[in-house]
Amino acid sequence: MANQPIEWDVEKLIGKLDILQKVQIPYAANSALKQLGYQLAKTYLPRDMRDVFENPVPFTTRSISYGVEGMELRLSFSRDGAKGQSPAEYLYPVTPEDSRGKKAALTTRFTKGLRKIGVIDDSRWAVPFMEGRGIRINSYGNVSPGQYQQVLAGLKTRSESKTAYRYFSVPDNRGKTRTSSLGEGIYRVKGRTDVQLLFTYARSQPRVNTIFDVRTFATQHAGDIFPSMLSNALRQALNR
């Protein structure tokens, strides 16, 4: 997340402090920030994600972590993910960090896989044709990960079987010629007439709106819950 600090005036939050209270502020603030970080990362921001995004997967809603050093709290998205698809990377385009408005969406592993085997070049991006009857949707409203793998495997083998599903791409940069009036995309076919469009090709990188302003959400929640956390932590520190 962007390195944009949120600062508080302690006396404005919990009132005038005497000398003894001021001595205890570093300890109390550290303790209160740990509570705040936990609540933001585990409860409040995941809830905001579920409000903003359409049916986000748990891997996304659980991706926020926090760390406290002294009187500083830092929130971050996880950078763990298979082959460059970490939450920090795929959520970056929908956050206003560096820019507001539309930003380029992360190029998916599926598109990268198509490029790797030579089906398309860097001028095309695969986009699921969600209305297609051949698309398999999981419980989160996304294309089944298994179908991505199946399509890539089918394009690699270029099977001509008449009994199993076959896959082909229009265009196919590997030199395979196919006379067709079909539009650009990836198709699944069985027999002679059952042709189903699975993916279309975008000729420019898809862009997405910056709809998840983490800093604003965190600031609003912190303003609601941090004063009482700090006040309680200070009271406990004085009673040690």
Stockholm file with secondary structure:
# STOCKHOLM 1.0

chainA/1-240         MANQPIEWDVEKLIGKLDILQKVQIPYAANSALKQLGYQLAKTYLPRDMRDVFENPVPFTTRSISYGVEGMELRLSFSRDGAKGQSPAEYLYPVTPEDSRGKKAALTTRFTKGLRKIGVIDDSRWAVPFMEGRGIRINSYGNVSPGQYQQVLAGLKTRSESKTAYRYFSVPDNRGKTRTSSLGEGIYRVKGRTDVQLLFTYARSQPRVNTIFDVRTFATQHAGDIFPSMLSNALRQALNR
#=GR chainA/1-240 SS CCCCCCCCCHHHHHCCCCHHHHHHHHHHHHHHHHHHHHHIIIIIHHHHHHHHSSSCCHHHHTCEEEEEETTEEEEEECCCCGGGCCHHHHHGGGSCTTCSSEEECCCCHHHHHHHHTTSSCTTCEEEECTTCTTCCBCTTSSBCHHHHHHHHHHHHHTCCCSSSCEEEEESCTTSCCCCCCCCSEEEEEETTTEEEEEEEEESSCCEEECCCCHHHHHHHHHHHHHHHHHHHHHHHHHTC
#=GC SS_cons         CCCCCCCCCHHHHHCCCCHHHHHHHHHHHHHHHHHHHHHIIIIIHHHHHHHHSSSCCHHHHTCEEEEEETTEEEEEECCCCGGGCCHHHHHGGGSCTTCSSEEECCCCHHHHHHHHTTSSCTTCEEEECTTCTTCCBCTTSSBCHHHHHHHHHHHHHTCCCSSSCEEEEESCTTSCCCCCCCCSEEEEEETTTEEEEEEEEESSCCEEECCCCHHHHHHHHHHHHHHHHHHHHHHHHHTC
//
